[in-house]
Amino acid sequence: MTTTGFTDPRPLYTRATEQAVALIKTVRPERLGDPTPCTEFDVRALLGHIVGGTRRIAVVGEGGDGLAVHPSAEGVADDGWAAAYDEVRVRALKAWESDERMAARVRVPWGEVPGHAALSGYVMEIVTHTWDLAEAVGCPFALDPELAEFALANARAVLPDARPRDEQTPFDTRREAPEGAGPYEQLAAWLGREPLSRA
C-alpha cells in the first residue's frame, strides 16, 4: 500500500466512500433536520457538504479547478442523497485512478499539495463526516477502525495541536478524548467535536 514513500490513499478512500454510502442509504427523510456534531450543519446540510466536497475532489482529480466548485450540493430530493453521493464518489474514484495523480501537484482549499496529500485529506474529511452522520442518525453497522486510524494520523500530521486554533483552521479547538476512546472518538476529539450525547 505504499507508493514511493507515502501511503497510497486510494484504497482507503474507496473503502471510506463505500462506508459512507452504506450509511447514507439508511438515512430516512424525517431525520434530515436533526442536529449533527458538526454544529453548523443539520443532517441535510451535512449531506450537501459531503456531496459537494466529493464533487470538488473529483474535479481536482480530473485536473480541473476544484476551488471553483461550490462545496455544498443543493436541490437534492429528500430521498435522493444516496444516489447523489454514489454518483459523485464513483466519479472521484475514477478521477484518481492513475498513479500520476498521486504525484501531481493540485490545488485544494488548504493549499497546493501533491495529489496523495490532497486525497489523504479527503479520506480524513469523509471519515470524519461519516462519524458525524452516524452520531446524528445512528449506524446499523460497525464503522471501519482502520479508516479512522489513517484519518487520525493524517489529522495529527497536518492540523496544529494549538489551543485555540486560528480562523484559518476549519476545525474547532482540540478536545481531550475520553479514556479508552476508540479511533473515531479520538479523531472527533482531535477535530474539536463531541458526541451528540455529550454536546
C-alpha positions in Angstrom: 0.0 0.0 0.0 3.0 2.3 -0.2 4.0 4.2 -3.3 7.4 5.9 -3.4 7.5 6.7 0.2 3.9 7.6 1.0 0.8 5.5 1.9 -1.4 5.2 -1.2 -4.7 6.7 0.0 -6.7 5.4 -2.9 -7.7 2.0 -1.4 -8.6 3.8 1.9 -10.6 6.4 0.0 -12.5 3.7 -1.8 -13.4 2.0 1.4 -14.3 5.2 3.1 -16.7 6.2 0.4 -18.3 2.7 0.4 -18.8 3.0 4.2 -20.3 6.5 3.7 -22.7 5.5 1.0 -23.9 2.5 3.0 -24.7 4.8 5.9 -26.3 7.4 3.8 -28.6 4.8 2.4 -30.0 4.3 5.9 -30.9 8.0 6.4 -34.7 8.5 6.5 -36.1 11.8 5.2 -37.6 12.6 8.6 -34.1 12.7 10.0 -32.8 15.4 7.6 -33.4 18.2 10.1 -31.7 16.6 13.0 -28.5 18.1 14.5 -25.0 16.7 14.0 -21.8 17.1 15.9 -20.6 19.4 13.1 -22.6 22.2 14.7 -23.1 24.4 11.6 -24.8 21.5 9.8 -28.1 19.6 10.3 -28.2 16.2 8.6 -29.4 17.7 5.3 -26.7 20.3 5.2 -24.1 17.7 6.2 -25.2 15.5 3.3 -25.0 18.5 1.0 -21.5 19.2 2.2 -20.4 15.6 1.7 -21.8 15.5 -1.9 -20.3 18.9 -2.7 -16.9 18.2 -1.2 -16.7 14.9 -3.1 -17.6 16.7 -6.3 -14.8 19.1 -5.6 -12.2 16.4 -5.1 -13.4 14.7 -8.2 -12.8 17.8 -10.3 -9.4 18.2 -8.7 -8.6 14.6 -9.7 -9.8 15.3 -13.2 -7.3 18.2 -13.5 -9.9 21.0 -13.0 -10.2 23.8 -10.6 -11.8 22.3 -7.5 -12.0 25.6 -5.8 -14.4 26.8 -8.4 -16.8 24.0 -7.3 -19.4 25.0 -4.7 -18.6 23.0 -1.6 -22.2 22.1 -1.0 -24.8 20.3 -3.2 -28.3 21.8 -3.3 -31.6 20.8 -4.9 -31.3 17.1 -4.0 -34.6 15.4 -3.2 -35.1 14.2 0.4 -34.8 10.6 -0.8 -32.1 11.2 -3.3 -29.0 11.7 -1.2 -27.6 8.2 -1.5 -27.9 8.3 -5.3 -26.3 11.8 -5.4 -23.4 10.7 -3.3 -22.9 7.4 -5.1 -22.7 9.3 -8.4 -20.0 11.7 -7.3 -18.0 9.2 -5.3 -17.7 6.9 -8.4 -16.6 10.0 -10.4 -14.0 10.8 -7.8 -12.7 7.2 -7.7 -12.3 7.2 -11.5 -10.6 10.6 -11.4 -7.9 9.4 -9.0 -7.2 6.0 -10.6 -3.8 6.9 -12.2 -0.5 6.8 -10.3 0.4 10.1 -12.0 -2.4 11.8 -10.0 -0.6 10.8 -6.8 2.5 12.9 -7.6 1.0 15.8 -9.5 0.6 19.0 -7.5 -3.0 20.1 -7.1 -4.8 23.0 -5.5 -7.2 22.3 -2.6 -8.7 24.6 0.0 -5.7 24.3 2.3 -3.1 25.0 -0.4 -1.1 23.4 -3.2 -0.1 19.9 -2.4 0.8 16.6 -4.0 -2.2 14.5 -5.1 -1.6 11.9 -2.5 -1.7 14.5 0.2 -4.9 16.0 -1.2 -6.7 12.7 -1.4 -5.4 11.8 2.1 -7.1 15.0 3.3 -10.3 13.9 1.7 -10.1 10.5 3.4 -10.0 12.4 6.7 -12.9 14.5 5.5 -15.3 11.7 4.5 -14.3 9.5 7.5 -15.0 12.4 9.9 -18.3 13.3 8.3 -19.3 9.6 8.3 -18.8 9.7 12.1 -20.8 13.0 12.3 -23.7 11.3 10.3 -23.5 8.1 12.4 -23.8 10.2 15.6 -26.8 12.1 14.1 -28.8 9.2 12.8 -27.3 6.1 14.4 -25.4 3.5 12.5 -26.6 -0.1 11.9 -23.1 -1.4 11.4 -19.6 -1.0 13.0 -17.5 1.7 11.4 -14.2 0.6 10.0 -11.5 1.4 12.6 -8.6 1.3 10.1 -10.1 4.2 8.3 -10.3 6.3 11.4 -6.7 5.4 12.4 -5.5 6.6 9.0 -7.6 9.8 9.3 -6.3 10.4 12.8 -2.7 10.0 11.8 -3.3 12.5 9.0 -5.1 14.9 11.2 -2.2 14.8 13.8 0.3 15.4 11.0 -1.5 18.4 9.3 -3.6 20.1 12.0 -2.0 22.1 14.8 -2.4 21.0 18.4 -2.8 24.7 19.3 -5.5 25.8 21.6 -7.3 27.6 20.3 -6.8 27.0 16.6 -6.9 30.1 14.4 -9.6 31.2 12.0 -7.8 29.6 9.1 -8.2 26.1 10.6 -11.5 24.6 9.5 -11.9 22.6 12.8 -12.6 23.6 16.4 -10.0 23.5 19.2 -8.8 20.0 20.0 -10.6 18.3 22.9 -9.4 15.6 25.2 -10.6 12.2 24.1 -12.2 10.2 26.9 -10.1 7.4 28.4 -10.4 4.2 26.4 -11.8 6.1 23.4 -11.7 4.3 20.0 -10.1 5.7 16.9 -13.3 7.5 15.8 -13.8 9.2 19.1 -10.1 10.2 19.1 -10.4 11.6 15.6 -13.5 13.5 16.6 -11.8 14.9 19.7 -8.7 16.0 17.7 -11.0 17.9 15.3 -12.9 19.6 18.2 -16.0 17.5 18.1 -18.1 15.9 20.8 -20.6 13.1 20.5 -24.1 14.5 20.5 -24.9 12.7 23.7 -22.3 14.9 25.5 -22.7 18.1 23.4 
